[in-house]
């Protein structure tokens, strides 16, 4: 399945304004951040508006200084916002990896994704790596529970380079790349 960035796809979009599309993915890496896209430009920002990677035109980049302060309520349900609430602590936040590893490529995308038996995805990433990502460890957790149905799991598609399913379910491309078994 090739990446599909049209409005028909289920996208992990949390906001759209002034032509800027803001997304945040479930079980994404730390620090908590958003992805902003504008007319072919892409950037990742921390919640306080600091640029992690990428670039936006200057006028749109100014949004990050003012817009981030009003967004945390939208981000909490993704599992990427630090929380002690049981309803928002589903994220494993790379507990089995070095959480502060800044070698993570914030611009990584999944360019191809194919469902496989056993809740696995065969993926190719934008850096050329191909591998198998095992979703079985997520299937009994929070937002991922609907994916227990194999027919629902098989409806995976790509939206903005992120494996996504109907019902606003997604898994961060960085997580997929970091944890997949290279083939």
PENORUR-V266078 format. One line per field, one symbol per residue. phi: phi as a letter, one per 20 degrees, with the letter a starting at -180 (. if undefined). burial: b if it has 9 or more other ideal C-beta (glycine too) atoms within 8 Angstrom, else e. A space follows every 10 residues. Layout:
phi: ???
burial: ???
This chain:
phi: .efcdeffff deedacalne ddcbdflffe fgbdddcbln ecbdcffenf feanbcggff ffgffdfffd dggfegffnd egbdfffcdf fellgecffd feefefefce dbbcfcfmld ceccdfenfc addeeffege dkfegffffg ffgfegbdcl mcfccgnmdb cggffgffdf efd
burial: eebbeeeebb bbebeeeeeb bbbbbbbbbe ebbbbbbbee bbbbbbbebe bbebebeeeb bebbeebbee bbebbbebbb beeeeeebbb bebbeeeebe eeebbbbbbb bbbeeeeeeb bbbbbbeebb bbbbbeebbe eebbbbbeee ebbeebbbbb bbbbbeeebb bbbbbbbbeb eee
